[in-house]
Amino acid sequence: MNSEQQKLKPTIGLFTAVTIIVGTIIGSGVFVKPSSVLEYAGTNNMALWAWLIGGFLTLASGLTIAEVGAQITRTGGLYAYIKDIYGSFWGFLTGYALTVLYGPAIIVSLILFLGILITSFFSISATWTIPIGAGIFIALLLINMVGTYYANSVQNITTLAKLIPIFAIVVFGLIFGGEGVFGHDVTQIILDNDGTVNFGRAVLATLFAYDGWIMLTTMSGEMKRPQKDLPLAMLIGILVVTLVYVLINVAIFKILPASEVYLLGNSVSFEAATVIFGSLGAKIVNIGLIVSIIGTLNGKVMTFPRIPFAMAQDNLLPGSRYVQYISKKFETPIGAHLVMTVLTVMILILSIVFPKIFDADYLSEITIFVIYFFYLASFVGLFVLRRRYKDRKRSYSVPLYPVLPILAMLGGLFIIINTFISDPLGAGIAIVGLLAGIPIYLLKVRRQQRSLK
C-alpha cells in the first residue's frame, strides 16, 4: 500500500483538540510543583509571577507554532514542520529524538509513577507497581488501536475528571482558607536549608510543568478543521492550563502558610486538601492524581505514534512500509503504535534491570532539552515560511508578530542555556543520544540510493 493510500481520517473537533492539550500538559505537576517553584522563587508573590510568565511564554510558543501548523497541516507535528522547512535530515533527527529518546522515556516514567500511586492508594504490595502501571498502559494502547474515537473519548473524560479535584481545592480553598495569598517571604528558610533563590529557575520549573502543549500538532492531519481549530485550541487549551496552575497555587497559599508549602515538598497538595476536606481530602487528591496521570498517559499513547507514522510515510524509517500500516478495520496506525510499544518496553526493561543508568524520569528530563532545539528551530521556521511564501494568503497569523515569536524563541533559548549551566553532563548525554541517530539516517539514505540503481 503506497503512502497516498495511507490516510488517517479526520475525527478530531475543537473540544477534543482542547482536551488533548489540557490533558497532555496537566499531569502530576499541578499537584507537586507548587513547592518546587516556591523553592526557587523565594516569595509567594514571585512564585505566582513565575507561573504567569511560564504560561505566557508557553502561549507565545503555542500561537507561534499554530501559524506553522496552519500551513503544514499533515500528521507528524514538529517532525513535519522541521522536515518541510529544513529538509529530510533535520526532520529525521527531530522525529528520531521524539520517537526513540523522549517519547518512550516519558511514557515509562508515567507508567512507573502510575503504578506507585495505585499500589500506595490501595495498600498493595510494591511488587505490583510495574505490572499495574504496564497493565494500564496496555489497556490504553488497545483502546487507541481499536479506534481513535474511543481514545478521544478517554481523553475527554479523564481531562474533565482530573479538573474536578482541582476545582474543589480552588473553590473551597479560596472560600475557607485563612492564610494570606501575597507577601510571604521564605527566602531565609530556603537559604537555611542550603537552597538557592533563583527566579529564572522558578520560571524554568513552570515551563517543564507546561510541557506537552505541542502534542496536539502530531494529529493535525486528523483534525476536521486544522487551519481554524489548531490555533483556537492552542489559545483555549494553554489559557485553561495557565488559569488552573495559577488558581491552584493561589488556593494552596490561601490554605497553607508559604513556609509550610516549601517544607511539605511534593505532598503540599495532599496536605492542602486534608486541611480543607479532612482525611477525605488526601484521598480526593490521590484519585485526582491517578486519573490525571491516566489521562496524560493516554494523550502520549495517542499522539507519539503519529510521529513514526509520518516518518514512515516519508520513507525515512527502516521498514517504513510496515510502520505506516493502518488497520482497515479500526482505521488506526497499528504499525506506528507497535513501534512505540516496542521502544517503550525496551526502556521499561532497561529501567528495571539497570535503574541507576536508565532512570526514565531523568531520561525524559534531559531529552526534553534536546527537543527544545527543534522547538527553537520551528519558531525560527515561522520567519522562514513568511519569507518563502510571502505572497501566500494565511488562514491564521500569529498575533503581535514578531513579538510573540521572538518571546517564544527567547523561552526556548532560556531552557537550553539553563540546562547547559545546571546539568552539563545530562545535556551532553542527551546530545550524544541525538547524534546516535545520524548513522541510522545515513544507512537509510544509502539503501534508498542502492535501490534506485
N, C-alpha and C positions, 0 to 999 in steps of 0.2 A: 504493500500500500504506500503510495507516494505522499509527500508532505502536504500537497494540496488537499488530499482527502482526509488528512488527519486534523479535523476541526473539533474544538470543544464548543458546545452550544452555549449561547448567551443566556444565563439563568439568573444573574445577579442584578438585583434592583438597588435603589438608593438605600433603603433601610438595611438590607443585608450588608451592603458596602460599608455603611457606618458601623455596624456591629462587628465586622471583621477588623476595622481599625481599632475600635474601642476594646474589643476582646483580645486582640493580639498585643496591645500595649499594656492594659491593666492586668497584671499577674499578681505576683507576691509583693511587688514594690509599694503598692498603695498601702499595705499593712505594715511593712517592715522598714521602709525608707525614711519615715519622718525623723527617727532618731539619728540616723547617719548623716542626713542633710544638716540637722541642727548641730551635730558634732563639728562640722566644718564651718557652719555659718556663725556660731557663737551667740547669736541672739535669735529670739523667735521672729522678730521683725525681718532680719536678714534671711532667715530660713524661708519665710513666705515669699520674699523677693526672689530668692533662688528658684523656687517652684514656678513663679510667674515668668521669670526670664527664660527658664528652661522650656516652658510651654510656648513662649513667644518664638524662640529660636526653632523649636520643632514645627510650629505653624508656618514660619518662614520657609523651612525646608519642604514641608508638605505642599504648600502652594506653589513653590518653585518647581518641584518635581511634577506637579499636576499639569503644568503647561507642557513639559516634555512629554508626559504621558498622554495628553490630549492630542498630540501629533503622532506619537508612536503607540498605536492602540492595540498592539498584539500581545499575546500572552508572554510572560517572561520578566516583566518589570525591569528592574535595574539592569539585568543582563541584556535585555533587548535594547534598552536605551544606550548603553555603552557600546554595544556592537554596532548599532546603526550610526552612531555619531563618530566613533573612533576606529571601527574595524573589527574583524573577527578575532584577532589576537587578544585585544583588550577585553572584548566581550567574553571570550573563553575564560580568561583569568577571573573576571567578575563572577561568572557562573560557577566556576570551579571553587572559588572562595566561599560562595554561598552554599553550594551543594555538598562539598566534601569537608570543608573546615567548620564553617559557622553553623549550618543547619543541623547536622547530626549532634553536635556538641550541645546546642541549646535544647534540642528535643530530649536528649539523655538527661540533662540537668533537670528538666521539668518532670521526667519520669521518676527520677530518684526522689525529688522533693515531694512529689505527689504521694509516692509510696510511704515516705516518712510521715507525712501529715495524716494519712489514713490509718496507718498502724498505731500511731500515737493517739489519735482520736478514739479509736475503738479498742485501745489497750491490747492490740495484737502483737505477737512476738515479732521482733525486728527482723527475723529471718524471712518474713513475708514481705519486706519492704520492696524488693526488686520484683518478685512475682506479681504483686498487686499493681505496682506502677506500670510494669510491662503489659499486664493484662488489660489495663485501661487503654494503653497506647494501641494495642492490637484491636480492641473494640472500636476505637475511634478510626483506626486505619480501615477496618472493614466497612464502617459507615460511609467513609469517604470514597471507598472503592465501589460501593453499591450504588451511590448516586450523589451528585453534588447537591441536589435538592435536600437530601437528608443531612448532609454536612452543614449546609446553610441553616437548616432548622436547629441543629445542635448549637451552632454559633449564636443564633438569635436568642435561644432560650438561656444558654449559660451566661451570655452578656447581660441580659436583663436580670437574671438571678443573682449575679455577682454584685450588681448595683444595689440590691435590697439591703444587705447588712451595712454597706457603706452609707446609704441614705439614712438608715436607722441611727447610726452613730452620729452622723452630721446633724440631723434634726434634734434628737434628744440631747446631744452634747451641747448644741447652741442654746437650747432652752434651759437645761438643768445644770450645765457646767458652771462652776463657781470661780474659776480662775480668770486672770486677765490674759487676753489673747496677745497683747502687744507689750513691749517694754521690758521683757525679762532677759537678763544677760547671764549666760552660763560660761562665759569665757574663762573665768578663773578656775571653775571646776574642770573644764576641759584641759587647761594647762596643768593643773594639779595631777591629772591622770595621764600626763605625758602626751596629750593630744595636740593638734595644731589647728589653729583657726585660719581658714583659707577660703574666702568666698568663691574663688574660682573653682576649687574642688567641690564646694557645695553645689554650684551650678552643674558641674560635671556629673555629680551623683544623680541629679534630677534628669539629665539628658539620657543617662543609661536607663532610668525608670521610664522615660518616654519612648525608648527604642521599640520598634515594631510597627511604626506608623507607615513604613514603606511597603509592607507585605501585601496590601491590597493590590498594588500595581502588578504583582505577579499574575493576577487574574483579570487584567484589563481586557483580554480577549474574550472573557466570559461575562463581561458586563453588558447589560442591554443597551445602555447609552453612555459609553465610557467618556466621550468628549464632554458631556454635560455633567454626569454623575461623579466622575473621579474627582474633579476639583471641589464639587459641593460636598462630597463625602469626606474629603480631606479637611475642609473647613469645619464641618459639623463635628466630625469624629475627634479631631485634635482639640477643639474648643471644649467638647464634653469632657475629655480626659483631663485637660488643664483645670477645668472647674472642679472636677472630682478631686484631683490631687490637692488643690488649694483649700477646698472646703473641709476635706478630711483632716488636714493639718490644722486648720483654724479650730475645728471641733476638738481635736486632741489637746491643743493648747488651752482650750476653754475648760476641759475636764481635768487635765493634769498640769502641775507647775512645770516650767521648762526644765528645771533641774531633774525632775523625775523622768521626763521624756528622754533626756540624754542618758540617764543611768539605766533605764529599762531596756535600751537597745532594741533588738528585733521583737521583743514581746510588748512593745508600747501599745499597739492597737488592742491586744488582748486585755491589757490592764485597763485601758480606757473604757472598753466595753463592759468589763467587770464592774467598774465604778458606777456606770450608768444602769446596767441591767442585772447586776449581781452575778452569781455563779453561772447563770444562763448566758451572760454576755460573752464569756470566753468561748462557749460552745457555738454561739452565733457567728463569731468571727472565724472560728475554725472551719465551720461549714462553709461560710462565705469564701474563705481562702481555698478550700478544696474545690469548690465549684469554679472559682476564679482560675485556678491552675488547669482544671479540666478544659475550660473554655479557651485558655491560652494555648494549651497543647493541641486542641482541635484546630485552632487557627493556624498553627505551624504545620500540622499534618496536612491541612487543606492547601496551604499556599506554597510551601517549599518545593513539592514535586513539580510545580509548573515551571520551575527554572530548568531542571534537566530535560523536561519535555520540550521546552522552547529550544534548548541547545541541540537536542536530537533532531528537531525539525530543520535546523540549520546544518545538520550533519557534522556537528563538532564533538561528538562523543563516540567512543568505541561502542559498537552495537547500536547505533542510532536507530536502526530500523525497529529494534525491539523496545528501546526506551520510549519512543514516541507512540507506542501501541495504545490505541483507545478501544476499550471494550465496546463491541457493537450492542450488547445487551444493556449495559449500565451507562454508556457514553461518558466514561471517566478515564483519565490517563493511567491505566493499570500499570503499564511498564514503568513510568516515572515513579509511581508510588512504591513499586517493588525495589527500585534503585535506592530511593531514600530509606526504605526499611532496612535493606542490607547494610548500608553505611551506618545507620543508627545502631543496629545490632552489633556491628563491629566495634563502635565506640563504647557501647554499653559493656561488652565483654572485656574490652581493654581497661575500662574504668573499674571493673570488678577485680580483674587479675592484677593490674598494676595501678592501684588507686592513687599513689603518690605521683606517678608520671602522667597518667591520663585522668586528671581531675576535670570532669565535664564542666563544672562551674567556671573554673579558671580558663579552660579552653574557650568557652563561649565569651568570656570577658576579653581575652587577648585577641581573639579572631574578629570581634566586632570592631576593633581598632583598624584592622585591615579593610573591613567593609567600608569604613569611613573614607578611605582613599577613593573608593568608587562613588560614594555619595558625593564627595567633593568634585570628582570628575563630571558627574551628572549635572551638578549645579553650574559648572563652567560650560557644560554642554548646551545649556539653555541659550547662552550668548552665541555659541557656535551655530545653533539651529536658526536663531534670528538673523544671523549674518548670511547663512547658507540659503535660507528661504525667505529673504527679506520682502519678496512680493507676494508671499503666500498669505491668504486670509486665515487667521487663527480663530478657532471656536472658543478659546479661552486664553486670556493673557494674565500673567501674574500681576496682582495689584502692586502699586507703588514701585514698578520697575524703574531703575535697577536696585532699589534699596533692599527689598526683601531677598532677592537672590544673593546680594553681597552679604547680608546678615547670615543667610544660610551657609555661605562659604566660610565666613568667619567662625561660625559654630562648628563646622567640620574641622577647620584648622585647629581650633581650640582643643578638641578632643584628641586629635593626632599628636599635637605638640605636648599636651599634658600627659598622654600615655608614654611618650618617649622619655619624659622627665621622671615620671613617678614609677614606671616599670620598664626600664630599658631592656632587661632580659626577656620579659614577656613580649615586648614589641619585636625584638629580634627573632624570637621563636616563631611568632606569627608571620613575619616576613619570609623566613626560611620555608615555612609551610606553604606560603603562597608561591614562592619560586619553584617549589617542587612540582607545580602544575605545568610549568613550561615544557619539560620533556614530553609530557602526555600530549600537549598540543602539537609539538613538532613531529611526534610519531604519527599522530592522526593525519597531519598535512602530508607527510611523506607517503603514507599509504594511499591517500587520495590521488597524489601525483602518479604513483605507480599504476593505479587502476585506470588512469586516463591514457596511459601509454599503450 
